[in-house]
Structures are given as C-alpha cells and as structure tokens.
Amino acid sequence: MNVKRVLIPGAVLLIGAALFYFFTGLSSAGGVVLKPDDPSVVGVGAEVYAQNCASCHGANLEGEEDWQGRDEDGRLRAPPHDATGHTWHHDGEMLFRLTKYGPADVIGDPSYETNMPAYEDTLSDDEIIAALSYIKSTWPPHIRARHDEMEERR
C-alpha cells in the first residue's frame, strides 16, 4: 500500500476538522469560544438576537422589568444581558448550553418550568455563538475583561 495515499487524505481531513472547529467557535475539547471582536460574527449575532431574544430580553438587552422577581406564573422573568444583569457571570460554555438546551436541561430537572425556550431545533451552534458574541460585544471593557478572565480559568 502506498503510504502517501493514506497519509495525505488523512492529513487533509484532520486539517479540515480543525479549521471547522476553529471557525465555528467550538474547540476540540467542546468548549465555546465567543468572538465579540469579530465584526462579521457580531453582525450576525445582532440579527439573531433581534429575531429570537429581544422580545423577552429587550431590544437593548435590558431584560424584563422586575427581572429579579417572578411573574404571575411563578417563573423567573427574562434577565438583562447588559452589564446590569448576571449574564457575564457565566462562562461561554454555560451560556451556550442554557441557550441551546434550556435551563431545565442544564440544571438537570426536566420538570423545571421556565419561559426560556431551548433553541436546539431553532438555531445552529454558529448562530448561538454569534448571538452570545453580540451580547458580549456590548459590555463595557471592565466587564469584558472580567468575563475573559473567567474564560481563561476554565
């Protein structure tokens, strides 16, 4: 068997997979990499946010009024995603999981009632990463720096 016929296609496949994970924002370890400094990702994220998130979390990321309390059904209200909320207290991986699978799945309680839908069947991984990158791009520098530090520790 000619070794080149096996090694070259294998190398091309490996390089292609690495590029896919790099450009989609997913590391080979399954971690999420937000891209708040990439204008093209942030632009897509702003559109995804406007179409899928703003109706609850606010057009300006301000969240629902009295967001720290519960609504008439006893469910938590949509928090702000700006610097006044707690979004930046969670690393990118957690934010991705909350968005893709929903809070009930993340906390391991399928009976948990929430108004936050899971976007697993609605948005692609790239769209979720773009929306989260857009959100992060709006935070002031000191909040972004704290979030970056948290990301580096994981």
N, C-alpha and C positions, 0 to 999 in steps of 0.2 A: 504494500500500500504506500502511496506517495504521501509523505508527512505533510507536505505543503498543501495538499488538497484537504486535509483535515484542519491544520492549524490556521490557515488564512480565513476560511469561513467562520471558524470558532472565534477568532480574534475580532472579526468584523461584528459578529453577533454580540460579543461581550462589550465592545466599544459602543455599539448602538444602544444596548440596555443601559449602560452608564450615562450616556447622553440623555436618554429618555428620562431617567430619574432626576438628573441634574436640572433639566429644563422644565419638568413638571412640578418641581418643588418638593419632591419626595426623595429622601436619602435612601441609600441601600439598606439602612437599618430601620426603615419605616418611619423615620422622623419627618416632621413637616418643616419646610423652610419657607418663611414668609419673605416677600420681596417688596417691601414698602418704598424702596428707592428705584424700582424699575417702572418707569412711566407707562410702558405698554401693559404691564400686569395690573398696575393701579387703575389705569383707564378701564380695562375690562372689569375689574373689581367694583368700580364705581357704578357701572351699569348693572352688574349682578346684584349689588346691594340695593340699588334703586328699585329693581324689579321684584326682589324676593325678601328683602329685610326691612326696608324703610317703612312699610305700612305698620309695623309693630315697634321697631326700634327708633323710628323717626328719621325724617329726611336729612336732618343734621346730626344724626347719631345721638340724639338727646334722650332716647328712651321714653317710656310712658310716664305720665305724671304719677307721683307717689309710687315710683318703681320699687321701693324697698318694702312696700306693703303688699297685701294680697288683694286680688279682685273679688267680686261678689261670689265667684265660684270657689274661692279659697286658693286659687292658683297664683303663683308669683307673676308679677307684671314684667313686661319686657324691660330689661335694664338698658341704660345708655351704653353706647360703645365709645363715647368720647372719654376724655381724661377724668370726668366726674364719676364714671362708673367703675366696675371691677373687672372689666374685660381684660385689661392689661395685667391683671394679677394672675392670669392663666397663661401657660406657655402655648406655643403654636399647636403642638400636638393635641392638647386638651381642647383648644378652641375648634380645631378641625373635627375632632371626634364629636363634640357637642353639636356642631353644625350638621355633620353627615349623618350621625346616628340618633341624635336627640338626647336630652337629659336622662330619660328613663333608662336607656341602654347604658349610658356612661356610668350611672350610679348603680346599675345592676338591679333595678327594681321596675319590672315591666308594668306594675300597677300604678307607678307614679304618674299623677295627672299634671299635664303641662300644656300650655298653649304653644310651646316651641315645637314646630314640626321637625321631623328628620328629613334631610334633603338628599338622602342616599339615592333615591329614584328620580330626583328632580335636577340636581346639579352634578356636574362632573367634579372630580377631585381638583382639576385645574381651576374651575370656576369658584370652588370653595376657597382655595388658596388665594385666588385673586381678590375675592371679597374680603378676606381677612387681611390681606396685604393692603388693600384700600383703607380699611379701618385703621390699621397701624400707621399708615402714612399721615393720618390726620392728628395723631397725638403730638403734643409738644416734645421738644428734644429731651427734656429730663425724664419724661415718662417712657419714651422710646428707649433711652439708654438703660433704664431700669429693666424694661422688658428684654432688651438684648442681653443684659447680664444674666437674667433668669434662663434665657435660651442657651447661653453658653454653659450653664451649670448642669443642664440635663444630659 
